[in-house]
Amino acid sequence: MIQFIAKRCRRLARRPRLVLPAVASLAVGCSGMIILLALIQGILLNPLPYPDAERLYFAGWRFQPAQTQPGGHTADMARHIVEDSRSFSAIGRFRDAGSGYVLTGPDGHARSVTGMVADHGLLEALGLPPGRGRHFSRQDIDQQASVALISARLARELALDGDGLDQTLRIDGQAYQVIGILAESFWFEPNVDLILPLDRGGIGDQGHNIHVIGRLADGVSARAAEAELVSLHEAVGESAGQPLPDNRPGTGMMLAPLGDSLLGPAERPLMLLLGAVALLMVLSCFNVANLVLAEATGARGEAAVELALGAHPARLAGQRLTDCLLLTAGGLASGLLIAWLLLPLVVAGAPIGLPRLDQVGIDLPVLAWLIPLGLAVTLISTGLALVGQRSLNLAQTLRGTASGRGGERSPMRRVLVIGQVTLSIVLLVLATMVASSMQRLADTELGFATDDMLTARLSLGDARYREDQARLRTAQLIEALVGEIQAWPGIERVAAASSLPLTRGLNNFVVLPGTDRGASVEVRLVSPGYFELLEAPILKGRALTAGDRDGSEPVMVINEALARQFFDSEPVLDATLFMDGLNWRVIGVAADQREINLRIGAQPTLFITHAQAQPMIVSAVNQWFPLALMIRGPQAEAAGNRLRQAVERLAPEVPVESIQPMSEVIADQLVLERFLLVLLASFGICALLLSATGLFGLLEFERARRRREMAVRIALGAPAGRIVASLTGAGLAWTAAGLIVGGLLSLPAVRALEELLHEPGLADFGLVVTVVLASGVVMALAAFISGLRGAGVRPAEALRQE
Amino acid sequence: MNTTDQHIIELEDLSKVFFTDEVETHALSGIHLTIDAGEYVSISGPSGCGKSTLLSILGLLDSPTTGRYRLNGHGVEQLSQSEQAGIRNREVGFIFQAFNLIGDLTVIENVELPLTYRTGITARQRRERALASLERVDMAHRLNHYPSQLSGGQQQRVAVARALVGEPAILLADEPTGNLDSRNGEQVMLLLNELHAAGATICMVTHDPRYASFAERQIYMYDGQIVDEDTMNRLRAKEEERIQALLGRPLDGTRREATPT
């Protein structure tokens, strides 16, 4: 066997025209596949770091029938679940995963860290022992102890003395004692570095968005646990003597595996890319099969001699298999090298929201994928080559006179080329759709100006900006910052808001007094000058001013969407809305903007000043959202460092989370599209080049096969144009077939992508047609070049060689 | 078919040199030749003497290195590739040793082929002329067969029909019997005789003296030059003497010569 393989190796080594394109083709497909497998393995398939993680479930609430991610409960309901459920061996609660906390370490430097609040039950359910020290105890929760758990990464960053335990950290202005360092492998999306006791979050039984995670008890199925939760929910409703809120059809208790809940959002884009790269991989296999078939056709004489000498026909199949195996090994090795080089770039360009990117790498589990991948490539390539191989007419082949009716035609090779064109068209159409979607998003009418604008996010988690003093201190900070920055040269306008435009903000419930009409709306706390800075038109009434302060009549500006929702054709100005125990007079209607992100249109939104907002609202906003500071002017985008220094000087307790131009904020919103586009376009272009190469190879094969025929035609007086047309025509026909089939197959592929696209529509059709035609031109060029070469045959020479 | 008294072929001091790497091979030198309308000429000589090279130049498949070539009264040295293709199509009919029928086309399609490269001929006219041509070679009963379904002799008859269909000024036959057994070979020669009798101008390359004798005028070539019959016999005798000296014994009665390729 070794001798046989060595012989095939030597043979392949003498055939660079087969080996180099085949290995290059496979390297392209394999590198893409390895990169995707590394992403999928690292993000989706690597087990969660918790023991028996498959028994961990989110016990959540389904707000809508189609909802796949579990939502949170009220604090009351969460407490009932934790205390009354018997389906879980351990169960706990948490809230605000991903919130920003202001932490001041031993170095006195305030920094913003990602954290959450949780109870002792959550850590017990997760089952991961602490790296050092201990987790929360029930007493810590009951007594609302000022204790904290920090991640090993944060402990290193803070350079804590000794083992880091028992040290005091100031978190949001309060002192906490570090009682435990989380295990090195601890991970909780999105990269939580700090855990505080649950009730330190300031929630009472009226709090919302409390999540529950439980570990299923031995012998209890998920279905049984979910049934128990449903009955528990009904029992709570009966004991309360009234229907539970949100008890609409299709809503209710749901149990979802923890892994699915944490990693689910990443699954769709990754699976889409996996599908795309699988197409590229199949296309590479087609190319290899085509090349092997061409080589086999050229070596028919050799095969005939072997058969004449008594070789079993299976030996020929074995030769094809071995050749494909060796070529696959070469392709995999080259692909591995390319993937190793490109993977860091792919990870760096990946959307921020993709979890566990730090675990993505070419490690043993990824390498283990190479075995089935290699086998699949080998079997597909060999299978196609064997199916396409024509049976040998031994006598004729040995006499050198084998020339059936169709000569050495190879229908399978044509099918493969058509298949290649088809697959490349599908990939290019997908890339085009993503590009089109991205362009639409980038061109979205925002409803406000973004040029010459610098933004900063300031973390106001410190206790000074919480509780009763929240409103006063926040207003003072804004006034100080705006006052100073306004005087800088090249700065024309400065304003602050509770959230940056295009980011999610506070939701609150408003009611139209005297009616039962109420709704949850976006609430933005903004400084005077906010609308002027954004150049957001006030359609009716006036904007908020410095005169709208504490003690004066509570007033609000609402957007058109909110006006439509509550007032329809009724007069809006001077109408009243009830919120947080106060009646607010509507003094203006602002034009709709994209408040939340580029994808979501204008939501009903109201704007009030910090100075008039209820202190508890300002406190909550400061806890959950960083204060957005926006400055505009010709020098604004260059004022980043000066802005940071000003904040450090005026409010050293306030960390600056980020400083970036508004254009970058918008660009960040397109990161998923850009990531998909770069990968899909790369796959599509590779596919197109592979297809063009495959077509050219087949036409070259045809040219060689028809060399004598072309010589005869030339001898009979055929003009060069006819010869070119004769050779090119076949290529164009196969290309056209591929384009048509590819176009048709693109429809279901685009449908699979639809959820990731922004407002796909008929406008895409023209773009897709353009791309298909452009691909056709590339293919036609490959065919034309081969045709030109065919017209250059010298008949005297060709016929003499006969 | 041209049957006037003018020269169909006029070659003056024609030479052909092949350059391969640093080797210079003189395939033809100082060729002067005229072939008149209605003539039946054979060109014979040993392998490598330049017969096929000369025929390729005559058929505009190759170009001379030096010298003048007039075909049917027109100088052809300065013509473009496409102009040469047009003249080839109208003035020359080729018959190859290996038949060179196109395997993907039927008999009738093969014969129609030269006409498809002409303008102003309808499909019906093409079909009629191809049928007539096939009838002349007695192959009209195999219209829809593919070349692989025919014997060698039949394939060559179809090739002759294809050469005739365009009514060329001259038929160029390169070893037309080379791939045939003697019976089929003789039939093809008889067919060429019939065509000549009907007025066709034929120039045939053959290494076989028996078939060369079918022609009314025989030209001999040796080492790229045209020689007369006596010179040819003298050169052959000298060559045989040299080989006998090398072998140290007389040659066999039958002289063997490799089939040219």
Contacts between the chains, C-beta under 8 A, distances in Angstrom:
chain1	res1	chain2	res2	distance
A	403	B	103	5.2
A	403	B	147	8.0
A	403	B	148	6.1
A	404	B	103	7.3
A	404	B	148	6.1
A	405	B	103	6.3
A	405	B	104	7.2
A	405	B	146	4.7
A	405	B	148	5.7
A	406	B	103	6.9
A	406	B	104	6.0
A	407	B	103	4.9
A	407	B	104	6.7
A	708	B	100	6.7
A	709	B	102	5.0
A	709	B	103	7.7
A	709	B	104	7.6
A	711	B	100	7.8
A	712	B	96	7.8
A	712	B	100	4.5
A	712	B	102	6.4
A	713	B	102	7.8
A	713	B	113	7.1
A	713	B	117	8.0
A	714	B	61	7.8
A	714	B	85	6.9
A	715	B	59	6.8
A	715	B	61	5.9
A	715	B	88	6.8
A	715	B	94	5.2
A	715	B	100	7.7
A	716	B	88	7.2
A	716	B	89	6.5
A	716	B	94	6.9
A	716	B	113	5.9
A	716	B	114	4.6
A	716	B	117	6.7
A	716	B	162	7.5
A	717	B	85	5.0
A	717	B	86	6.5
A	717	B	87	7.7
A	717	B	88	4.3
A	717	B	89	2.3
A	717	B	90	7.2
A	717	B	92	7.8
A	717	B	114	6.1
A	717	B	117	5.1
A	717	B	166	7.9
A	718	B	85	6.5
A	718	B	89	7.6
A	718	B	117	5.0
A	719	B	82	5.5
A	719	B	85	5.2
A	719	B	86	7.5
A	719	B	117	6.6
A	720	B	81	6.2
A	720	B	82	6.3
A	720	B	85	7.2
A	722	B	117	6.5
A	794	B	61	8.0
A	794	B	62	7.8
A	795	B	61	4.8
A	796	B	53	7.9
A	796	B	56	4.0
A	796	B	61	4.1
A	796	B	62	4.2
A	799	B	61	7.5
A	799	B	96	6.4
A	799	B	98	7.7
A	799	B	100	6.7
A	800	B	52	6.5
A	800	B	56	7.8
A	800	B	261	6.9
A	801	B	261	8.0
A	802	B	96	7.8
A	802	B	97	7.9
A	802	B	98	4.8
A	802	B	100	7.2
A	802	B	261	7.9
